[in-house]
Structure formats: structure tokens, C-alpha cells
Amino acid sequence: MPNEIIRRRAELRAARADARRLRVGDEEWSVYEATDLYDRRRGPALVFESAEVMRRVRLFPADWRALDDTALFALSWKR
């Protein structure tokens, strides 16, 4: 396995471990910043992940961790 893939997988695991947790209705969401291993654009994205859904937002504020839960979750609907 190329070193780049190993490094990116380690970065993804670290990002998921440091994710912010949200509860929206009955669902729990993890929110974390990551560069998608399989995305040809390789730019950073804010990832919203639940048991059923994953959303990726490319344009997000640098201080996204400071947003309240409602404002943060609203970002997940932006394209």
C-alpha cells in the first residue's frame, strides 16, 4: 500500500476520533474536518456522518467548532 494512502487513512481515523458529536432528533451525528482519500479534488471538507447518511461540505467557516449545534447542522445542507 503506498505511503500516501496509509497516511491519509491515519488522518481520517484521527479526524473521526476528534469529531464533534451532535444529536438531531433521534440521530447522532459526527462532524469532522477531513480530506477525502478518494476525492480527486483532495480539498478539505467538513464531513457530517450518521449511521445512515454522510454529507460533505466544501465551503465552511474556519471556526465551525465554535458554532452552536443548530447552526453547525444547518451547514450540512449547503452544497
Phi and psi restraints in degrees (range 20) as a CNS / XPLOR table:
assign (resid 1 and name C) (resid 2 and name N)
       (resid 2 and name CA) (resid 2 and name C) 1.0 -61.0 20.0 2
assign (resid 2 and name N) (resid 2 and name CA)
       (resid 2 and name C) (resid 3 and name N) 1.0 149.2 20.0 2
assign (resid 2 and name C) (resid 3 and name N)
       (resid 3 and name CA) (resid 3 and name C) 1.0 -58.0 20.0 2
assign (resid 3 and name N) (resid 3 and name CA)
       (resid 3 and name C) (resid 4 and name N) 1.0 -35.3 20.0 2
assign (resid 3 and name C) (resid 4 and name N)
       (resid 4 and name CA) (resid 4 and name C) 1.0 -61.4 20.0 2
assign (resid 4 and name N) (resid 4 and name CA)
       (resid 4 and name C) (resid 5 and name N) 1.0 -43.5 20.0 2
assign (resid 4 and name C) (resid 5 and name N)
       (resid 5 and name CA) (resid 5 and name C) 1.0 -66.2 20.0 2
assign (resid 5 and name N) (resid 5 and name CA)
       (resid 5 and name C) (resid 6 and name N) 1.0 -42.9 20.0 2
assign (resid 5 and name C) (resid 6 and name N)
       (resid 6 and name CA) (resid 6 and name C) 1.0 -60.6 20.0 2
assign (resid 6 and name N) (resid 6 and name CA)
       (resid 6 and name C) (resid 7 and name N) 1.0 -44.4 20.0 2
assign (resid 6 and name C) (resid 7 and name N)
       (resid 7 and name CA) (resid 7 and name C) 1.0 -63.7 20.0 2
assign (resid 7 and name N) (resid 7 and name CA)
       (resid 7 and name C) (resid 8 and name N) 1.0 -45.5 20.0 2
assign (resid 7 and name C) (resid 8 and name N)
       (resid 8 and name CA) (resid 8 and name C) 1.0 -66.1 20.0 2
assign (resid 8 and name N) (resid 8 and name CA)
       (resid 8 and name C) (resid 9 and name N) 1.0 -37.5 20.0 2
assign (resid 8 and name C) (resid 9 and name N)
       (resid 9 and name CA) (resid 9 and name C) 1.0 -64.2 20.0 2
assign (resid 9 and name N) (resid 9 and name CA)
       (resid 9 and name C) (resid 10 and name N) 1.0 -39.7 20.0 2
assign (resid 9 and name C) (resid 10 and name N)
       (resid 10 and name CA) (resid 10 and name C) 1.0 -64.6 20.0 2
assign (resid 10 and name N) (resid 10 and name CA)
       (resid 10 and name C) (resid 11 and name N) 1.0 -39.9 20.0 2
assign (resid 10 and name C) (resid 11 and name N)
       (resid 11 and name CA) (resid 11 and name C) 1.0 -62.9 20.0 2
assign (resid 11 and name N) (resid 11 and name CA)
       (resid 11 and name C) (resid 12 and name N) 1.0 -41.4 20.0 2
assign (resid 11 and name C) (resid 12 and name N)
       (resid 12 and name CA) (resid 12 and name C) 1.0 -65.0 20.0 2
assign (resid 12 and name N) (resid 12 and name CA)
       (resid 12 and name C) (resid 13 and name N) 1.0 -43.4 20.0 2
assign (resid 12 and name C) (resid 13 and name N)
       (resid 13 and name CA) (resid 13 and name C) 1.0 -60.4 20.0 2
assign (resid 13 and name N) (resid 13 and name CA)
       (resid 13 and name C) (resid 14 and name N) 1.0 -42.2 20.0 2
assign (resid 13 and name C) (resid 14 and name N)
       (resid 14 and name CA) (resid 14 and name C) 1.0 -65.3 20.0 2
assign (resid 14 and name N) (resid 14 and name CA)
       (resid 14 and name C) (resid 15 and name N) 1.0 -41.5 20.0 2
assign (resid 14 and name C) (resid 15 and name N)
       (resid 15 and name CA) (resid 15 and name C) 1.0 -63.9 20.0 2
assign (resid 15 and name N) (resid 15 and name CA)
       (resid 15 and name C) (resid 16 and name N) 1.0 -43.3 20.0 2
assign (resid 15 and name C) (resid 16 and name N)
       (resid 16 and name CA) (resid 16 and name C) 1.0 -64.7 20.0 2
assign (resid 16 and name N) (resid 16 and name CA)
       (resid 16 and name C) (resid 17 and name N) 1.0 -37.8 20.0 2
assign (resid 16 and name C) (resid 17 and name N)
       (resid 17 and name CA) (resid 17 and name C) 1.0 -66.1 20.0 2
assign (resid 17 and name N) (resid 17 and name CA)
       (resid 17 and name C) (resid 18 and name N) 1.0 -29.5 20.0 2
assign (resid 17 and name C) (resid 18 and name N)
       (resid 18 and name CA) (resid 18 and name C) 1.0 -98.0 20.0 2
assign (resid 18 and name N) (resid 18 and name CA)
       (resid 18 and name C) (resid 19 and name N) 1.0 13.6 20.0 2
assign (resid 18 and name C) (resid 19 and name N)
       (resid 19 and name CA) (resid 19 and name C) 1.0 -64.5 20.0 2
assign (resid 19 and name N) (resid 19 and name CA)
       (resid 19 and name C) (resid 20 and name N) 1.0 149.0 20.0 2
assign (resid 19 and name C) (resid 20 and name N)
       (resid 20 and name CA) (resid 20 and name C) 1.0 -84.4 20.0 2
assign (resid 20 and name N) (resid 20 and name CA)
       (resid 20 and name C) (resid 21 and name N) 1.0 137.8 20.0 2
assign (resid 20 and name C) (resid 21 and name N)
       (resid 21 and name CA) (resid 21 and name C) 1.0 -103.2 20.0 2
assign (resid 21 and name N) (resid 21 and name CA)
       (resid 21 and name C) (resid 22 and name N) 1.0 135.3 20.0 2
assign (resid 21 and name C) (resid 22 and name N)
       (resid 22 and name CA) (resid 22 and name C) 1.0 -126.8 20.0 2
assign (resid 22 and name N) (resid 22 and name CA)
       (resid 22 and name C) (resid 23 and name N) 1.0 147.5 20.0 2
assign (resid 22 and name C) (resid 23 and name N)
       (resid 23 and name CA) (resid 23 and name C) 1.0 -116.3 20.0 2
assign (resid 23 and name N) (resid 23 and name CA)
       (resid 23 and name C) (resid 24 and name N) 1.0 120.6 20.0 2
assign (resid 23 and name C) (resid 24 and name N)
       (resid 24 and name CA) (resid 24 and name C) 1.0 -124.2 20.0 2
assign (resid 24 and name N) (resid 24 and name CA)
       (resid 24 and name C) (resid 25 and name N) 1.0 109.9 20.0 2
assign (resid 24 and name C) (resid 25 and name N)
       (resid 25 and name CA) (resid 25 and name C) 1.0 63.6 20.0 2
assign (resid 25 and name N) (resid 25 and name CA)
       (resid 25 and name C) (resid 26 and name N) 1.0 -126.6 20.0 2
assign (resid 25 and name C) (resid 26 and name N)
       (resid 26 and name CA) (resid 26 and name C) 1.0 -94.8 20.0 2
assign (resid 26 and name N) (resid 26 and name CA)
       (resid 26 and name C) (resid 27 and name N) 1.0 0.8 20.0 2
assign (resid 26 and name C) (resid 27 and name N)
       (resid 27 and name CA) (resid 27 and name C) 1.0 -102.0 20.0 2
assign (resid 27 and name N) (resid 27 and name CA)
       (resid 27 and name C) (resid 28 and name N) 1.0 143.1 20.0 2
assign (resid 27 and name C) (resid 28 and name N)
       (resid 28 and name CA) (resid 28 and name C) 1.0 -101.8 20.0 2
assign (resid 28 and name N) (resid 28 and name CA)
       (resid 28 and name C) (resid 29 and name N) 1.0 134.4 20.0 2
assign (resid 28 and name C) (resid 29 and name N)
       (resid 29 and name CA) (resid 29 and name C) 1.0 -118.7 20.0 2
assign (resid 29 and name N) (resid 29 and name CA)
       (resid 29 and name C) (resid 30 and name N) 1.0 145.2 20.0 2
assign (resid 29 and name C) (resid 30 and name N)
       (resid 30 and name CA) (resid 30 and name C) 1.0 -108.9 20.0 2
assign (resid 30 and name N) (resid 30 and name CA)
       (resid 30 and name C) (resid 31 and name N) 1.0 135.9 20.0 2
assign (resid 30 and name C) (resid 31 and name N)
       (resid 31 and name CA) (resid 31 and name C) 1.0 -125.8 20.0 2
assign (resid 31 and name N) (resid 31 and name CA)
       (resid 31 and name C) (resid 32 and name N) 1.0 127.3 20.0 2
assign (resid 31 and name C) (resid 32 and name N)
       (resid 32 and name CA) (resid 32 and name C) 1.0 -152.9 20.0 2
assign (resid 32 and name N) (resid 32 and name CA)
       (resid 32 and name C) (resid 33 and name N) 1.0 158.7 20.0 2
assign (resid 32 and name C) (resid 33 and name N)
       (resid 33 and name CA) (resid 33 and name C) 1.0 -98.4 20.0 2
assign (resid 33 and name N) (resid 33 and name CA)
       (resid 33 and name C) (resid 34 and name N) 1.0 132.5 20.0 2
assign (resid 33 and name C) (resid 34 and name N)
       (resid 34 and name CA) (resid 34 and name C) 1.0 -156.6 20.0 2
assign (resid 34 and name N) (resid 34 and name CA)
       (resid 34 and name C) (resid 35 and name N) 1.0 161.0 20.0 2
assign (resid 34 and name C) (resid 35 and name N)
       (resid 35 and name CA) (resid 35 and name C) 1.0 -103.6 20.0 2
assign (resid 35 and name N) (resid 35 and name CA)
       (resid 35 and name C) (resid 36 and name N) 1.0 122.3 20.0 2
assign (resid 35 and name C) (resid 36 and name N)
       (resid 36 and name CA) (resid 36 and name C) 1.0 -69.3 20.0 2
assign (resid 36 and name N) (resid 36 and name CA)
       (resid 36 and name C) (resid 37 and name N) 1.0 125.8 20.0 2
assign (resid 36 and name C) (resid 37 and name N)
       (resid 37 and name CA) (resid 37 and name C) 1.0 -59.1 20.0 2
assign (resid 37 and name N) (resid 37 and name CA)
       (resid 37 and name C) (resid 38 and name N) 1.0 -35.0 20.0 2
assign (resid 37 and name C) (resid 38 and name N)
       (resid 38 and name CA) (resid 38 and name C) 1.0 -105.1 20.0 2
assign (resid 38 and name N) (resid 38 and name CA)
       (resid 38 and name C) (resid 39 and name N) 1.0 7.5 20.0 2
assign (resid 38 and name C) (resid 39 and name N)
       (resid 39 and name CA) (resid 39 and name C) 1.0 -90.2 20.0 2
assign (resid 39 and name N) (resid 39 and name CA)
       (resid 39 and name C) (resid 40 and name N) 1.0 122.8 20.0 2
assign (resid 39 and name C) (resid 40 and name N)
       (resid 40 and name CA) (resid 40 and name C) 1.0 -64.5 20.0 2
assign (resid 40 and name N) (resid 40 and name CA)
       (resid 40 and name C) (resid 41 and name N) 1.0 -21.1 20.0 2
assign (resid 40 and name C) (resid 41 and name N)
       (resid 41 and name CA) (resid 41 and name C) 1.0 -78.7 20.0 2
assign (resid 41 and name N) (resid 41 and name CA)
       (resid 41 and name C) (resid 42 and name N) 1.0 -25.9 20.0 2
assign (resid 41 and name C) (resid 42 and name N)
       (resid 42 and name CA) (resid 42 and name C) 1.0 55.4 20.0 2
assign (resid 42 and name N) (resid 42 and name CA)
       (resid 42 and name C) (resid 43 and name N) 1.0 20.3 20.0 2
assign (resid 42 and name C) (resid 43 and name N)
       (resid 43 and name CA) (resid 43 and name C) 1.0 -87.4 20.0 2
assign (resid 43 and name N) (resid 43 and name CA)
       (resid 43 and name C) (resid 44 and name N) 1.0 163.0 20.0 2
assign (resid 43 and name C) (resid 44 and name N)
       (resid 44 and name CA) (resid 44 and name C) 1.0 -68.0 20.0 2
assign (resid 44 and name N) (resid 44 and name CA)
       (resid 44 and name C) (resid 45 and name N) 1.0 151.1 20.0 2
assign (resid 44 and name C) (resid 45 and name N)
       (resid 45 and name CA) (resid 45 and name C) 1.0 -145.2 20.0 2
assign (resid 45 and name N) (resid 45 and name CA)
       (resid 45 and name C) (resid 46 and name N) 1.0 151.4 20.0 2
assign (resid 45 and name C) (resid 46 and name N)
       (resid 46 and name CA) (resid 46 and name C) 1.0 -93.7 20.0 2
assign (resid 46 and name N) (resid 46 and name CA)
       (resid 46 and name C) (resid 47 and name N) 1.0 121.4 20.0 2
assign (resid 46 and name C) (resid 47 and name N)
       (resid 47 and name CA) (resid 47 and name C) 1.0 -105.0 20.0 2
assign (resid 47 and name N) (resid 47 and name CA)
       (resid 47 and name C) (resid 48 and name N) 1.0 128.7 20.0 2
assign (resid 47 and name C) (resid 48 and name N)
       (resid 48 and name CA) (resid 48 and name C) 1.0 -111.4 20.0 2
assign (resid 48 and name N) (resid 48 and name CA)
       (resid 48 and name C) (resid 49 and name N) 1.0 121.0 20.0 2
assign (resid 48 and name C) (resid 49 and name N)
       (resid 49 and name CA) (resid 49 and name C) 1.0 -133.1 20.0 2
assign (resid 49 and name N) (resid 49 and name CA)
       (resid 49 and name C) (resid 50 and name N) 1.0 127.2 20.0 2
assign (resid 49 and name C) (resid 50 and name N)
       (resid 50 and name CA) (resid 50 and name C) 1.0 -121.7 20.0 2
assign (resid 50 and name N) (resid 50 and name CA)
       (resid 50 and name C) (resid 51 and name N) 1.0 -176.0 20.0 2
assign (resid 50 and name C) (resid 51 and name N)
       (resid 51 and name CA) (resid 51 and name C) 1.0 -64.3 20.0 2
assign (resid 51 and name N) (resid 51 and name CA)
       (resid 51 and name C) (resid 52 and name N) 1.0 -26.4 20.0 2
assign (resid 51 and name C) (resid 52 and name N)
       (resid 52 and name CA) (resid 52 and name C) 1.0 -111.6 20.0 2
assign (resid 52 and name N) (resid 52 and name CA)
       (resid 52 and name C) (resid 53 and name N) 1.0 -21.0 20.0 2
assign (resid 52 and name C) (resid 53 and name N)
       (resid 53 and name CA) (resid 53 and name C) 1.0 -136.7 20.0 2
assign (resid 53 and name N) (resid 53 and name CA)
       (resid 53 and name C) (resid 54 and name N) 1.0 146.9 20.0 2
assign (resid 53 and name C) (resid 54 and name N)
       (resid 54 and name CA) (resid 54 and name C) 1.0 -132.1 20.0 2
assign (resid 54 and name N) (resid 54 and name CA)
       (resid 54 and name C) (resid 55 and name N) 1.0 130.3 20.0 2
assign (resid 54 and name C) (resid 55 and name N)
       (resid 55 and name CA) (resid 55 and name C) 1.0 -124.9 20.0 2
assign (resid 55 and name N) (resid 55 and name CA)
       (resid 55 and name C) (resid 56 and name N) 1.0 145.2 20.0 2
assign (resid 55 and name C) (resid 56 and name N)
       (resid 56 and name CA) (resid 56 and name C) 1.0 -123.9 20.0 2
assign (resid 56 and name N) (resid 56 and name CA)
       (resid 56 and name C) (resid 57 and name N) 1.0 128.1 20.0 2
assign (resid 56 and name C) (resid 57 and name N)
       (resid 57 and name CA) (resid 57 and name C) 1.0 -117.5 20.0 2
assign (resid 57 and name N) (resid 57 and name CA)
       (resid 57 and name C) (resid 58 and name N) 1.0 122.5 20.0 2
assign (resid 57 and name C) (resid 58 and name N)
       (resid 58 and name CA) (resid 58 and name C) 1.0 -87.1 20.0 2
assign (resid 58 and name N) (resid 58 and name CA)
       (resid 58 and name C) (resid 59 and name N) 1.0 -34.0 20.0 2
assign (resid 58 and name C) (resid 59 and name N)
       (resid 59 and name CA) (resid 59 and name C) 1.0 -104.0 20.0 2
assign (resid 59 and name N) (resid 59 and name CA)
       (resid 59 and name C) (resid 60 and name N) 1.0 111.0 20.0 2
assign (resid 59 and name C) (resid 60 and name N)
       (resid 60 and name CA) (resid 60 and name C) 1.0 -148.9 20.0 2
assign (resid 60 and name N) (resid 60 and name CA)
       (resid 60 and name C) (resid 61 and name N) 1.0 153.7 20.0 2
assign (resid 60 and name C) (resid 61 and name N)
       (resid 61 and name CA) (resid 61 and name C) 1.0 -71.4 20.0 2
assign (resid 61 and name N) (resid 61 and name CA)
       (resid 61 and name C) (resid 62 and name N) 1.0 147.2 20.0 2
assign (resid 61 and name C) (resid 62 and name N)
       (resid 62 and name CA) (resid 62 and name C) 1.0 -61.0 20.0 2
assign (resid 62 and name N) (resid 62 and name CA)
       (resid 62 and name C) (resid 63 and name N) 1.0 -29.5 20.0 2
assign (resid 62 and name C) (resid 63 and name N)
       (resid 63 and name CA) (resid 63 and name C) 1.0 -96.9 20.0 2
assign (resid 63 and name N) (resid 63 and name CA)
       (resid 63 and name C) (resid 64 and name N) 1.0 34.9 20.0 2
assign (resid 63 and name C) (resid 64 and name N)
       (resid 64 and name CA) (resid 64 and name C) 1.0 -58.3 20.0 2
assign (resid 64 and name N) (resid 64 and name CA)
       (resid 64 and name C) (resid 65 and name N) 1.0 -28.2 20.0 2
assign (resid 64 and name C) (resid 65 and name N)
       (resid 65 and name CA) (resid 65 and name C) 1.0 -68.8 20.0 2
assign (resid 65 and name N) (resid 65 and name CA)
       (resid 65 and name C) (resid 66 and name N) 1.0 -20.9 20.0 2
assign (resid 65 and name C) (resid 66 and name N)
       (resid 66 and name CA) (resid 66 and name C) 1.0 -83.7 20.0 2
assign (resid 66 and name N) (resid 66 and name CA)
       (resid 66 and name C) (resid 67 and name N) 1.0 -12.7 20.0 2
assign (resid 66 and name C) (resid 67 and name N)
       (resid 67 and name CA) (resid 67 and name C) 1.0 -69.8 20.0 2
assign (resid 67 and name N) (resid 67 and name CA)
       (resid 67 and name C) (resid 68 and name N) 1.0 148.5 20.0 2
assign (resid 67 and name C) (resid 68 and name N)
       (resid 68 and name CA) (resid 68 and name C) 1.0 -72.6 20.0 2
assign (resid 68 and name N) (resid 68 and name CA)
       (resid 68 and name C) (resid 69 and name N) 1.0 166.2 20.0 2
assign (resid 68 and name C) (resid 69 and name N)
       (resid 69 and name CA) (resid 69 and name C) 1.0 -56.5 20.0 2
assign (resid 69 and name N) (resid 69 and name CA)
       (resid 69 and name C) (resid 70 and name N) 1.0 -41.2 20.0 2
assign (resid 69 and name C) (resid 70 and name N)
       (resid 70 and name CA) (resid 70 and name C) 1.0 -64.1 20.0 2
assign (resid 70 and name N) (resid 70 and name CA)
       (resid 70 and name C) (resid 71 and name N) 1.0 -47.2 20.0 2
assign (resid 70 and name C) (resid 71 and name N)
       (resid 71 and name CA) (resid 71 and name C) 1.0 -66.1 20.0 2
assign (resid 71 and name N) (resid 71 and name CA)
       (resid 71 and name C) (resid 72 and name N) 1.0 -39.3 20.0 2
assign (resid 71 and name C) (resid 72 and name N)
       (resid 72 and name CA) (resid 72 and name C) 1.0 -64.6 20.0 2
assign (resid 72 and name N) (resid 72 and name CA)
       (resid 72 and name C) (resid 73 and name N) 1.0 -46.8 20.0 2
assign (resid 72 and name C) (resid 73 and name N)
       (resid 73 and name CA) (resid 73 and name C) 1.0 -64.7 20.0 2
assign (resid 73 and name N) (resid 73 and name CA)
       (resid 73 and name C) (resid 74 and name N) 1.0 -33.4 20.0 2
assign (resid 73 and name C) (resid 74 and name N)
       (resid 74 and name CA) (resid 74 and name C) 1.0 -60.2 20.0 2
assign (resid 74 and name N) (resid 74 and name CA)
       (resid 74 and name C) (resid 75 and name N) 1.0 -31.5 20.0 2
assign (resid 74 and name C) (resid 75 and name N)
       (resid 75 and name CA) (resid 75 and name C) 1.0 -61.4 20.0 2
assign (resid 75 and name N) (resid 75 and name CA)
       (resid 75 and name C) (resid 76 and name N) 1.0 -28.9 20.0 2
assign (resid 75 and name C) (resid 76 and name N)
       (resid 76 and name CA) (resid 76 and name C) 1.0 -65.5 20.0 2
assign (resid 76 and name N) (resid 76 and name CA)
       (resid 76 and name C) (resid 77 and name N) 1.0 -15.9 20.0 2
assign (resid 76 and name C) (resid 77 and name N)
       (resid 77 and name CA) (resid 77 and name C) 1.0 -93.8 20.0 2
assign (resid 77 and name N) (resid 77 and name CA)
       (resid 77 and name C) (resid 78 and name N) 1.0 -3.8 20.0 2
assign (resid 77 and name C) (resid 78 and name N)
       (resid 78 and name CA) (resid 78 and name C) 1.0 -82.1 20.0 2
assign (resid 78 and name N) (resid 78 and name CA)
       (resid 78 and name C) (resid 79 and name N) 1.0 152.2 20.0 2
